[in-house]
């Protein structure tokens, strides 16, 4: 997946944490100058002083930038310890969220998919349970056994020297299990509930660096960041998880995030899920899914948008699909819809034609439409479009 900005940068921008330090935090301001020049060692020196000063009002911010700088010089253990310290000392700080995002980036940089799965709230697949032994059959009374025939006379062959068997090397011990063992359900018993995320579940060297998040209050952005990191290499597992999130109407904000991630994947299962969310998700999720469909040049999205417009009864969803259809360049579909839809939808169709840069379609409306309001809107869009054909039409038809 092509990334223009790092996920950490996106989280920082979304959280609005690029704020100026307090006026008395001169060391922090100097450290930020060093960070801007990528002088990480000098920045670390200044940031340690700020982070160790209990009277400094910007200790939490200094801890975040200290962890960031430590990660940049390659000292990931120090960075993780600094993040944990920030979480312990400043539970409600606005810098905790980007610090957790930094933790995900460290795990991604180290290619620790096992850690990313735990951050995403999904443990590693449990090992295949051993086949249960077949129970002994019930005891049966012994049956009468006929006497065996007399054994044939055996003649011992001449003795040959016994070969010394080769010494077999001792088998190597199995690698220690990274995750705690998952209980296995016994057939006929109640299903085993999933294990909660808790300290002790994270693989080395991350043990002790990850406090257990409450099961009902996960950091949705960080969880989604972990799933994004896993999407390319584990799409067969990540896409079904994102589908569950996208179609869960109880958490629209996280569902919108899942739809955004799914729309970036080229896999058909992911894009089919976006279409499904546009059809039967909650209202805000449907709008989000439709808009994401307009950002990807995908023929199946164009067809799906056209079908949504023709069958949708919710005007806000319908009009969003019309405008988005224009972003896909569907000129012929929009011209067809203009003749089929009621007047209330035709303003949206004109906007869609503008998005599709269809000057011919707009000129036709501006010339033949009987409704003065629609003709005026088409002329306005032609003026904004500014193509040579649009300019010539407006000049010839003032």
Secondary structure as GFF3:
##gff-version 3
##sequence-region A 1 398
A	DSSP	alpha_helix	7	15	.	.	.	ID=ss1
A	DSSP	alpha_helix	26	36	.	.	.	ID=ss2
A	DSSP	alpha_helix	40	51	.	.	.	ID=ss3
A	DSSP	alpha_helix	59	72	.	.	.	ID=ss4
A	DSSP	alpha_helix	76	89	.	.	.	ID=ss5
A	DSSP	alpha_helix	95	109	.	.	.	ID=ss6
A	DSSP	alpha_helix	113	119	.	.	.	ID=ss7
A	DSSP	alpha_helix	220	231	.	.	.	ID=ss8
A	DSSP	alpha_helix	235	246	.	.	.	ID=ss9
A	DSSP	alpha_helix	252	264	.	.	.	ID=ss10
A	DSSP	alpha_helix	268	280	.	.	.	ID=ss11
A	DSSP	alpha_helix	283	293	.	.	.	ID=ss12
A	DSSP	alpha_helix	299	311	.	.	.	ID=ss13
A	DSSP	alpha_helix	315	327	.	.	.	ID=ss14
A	DSSP	alpha_helix	331	340	.	.	.	ID=ss15
A	DSSP	alpha_helix	343	355	.	.	.	ID=ss16
A	DSSP	alpha_helix	359	368	.	.	.	ID=ss17
A	DSSP	alpha_helix	372	385	.	.	.	ID=ss18
A	DSSP	alpha_helix	388	396	.	.	.	ID=ss19
###
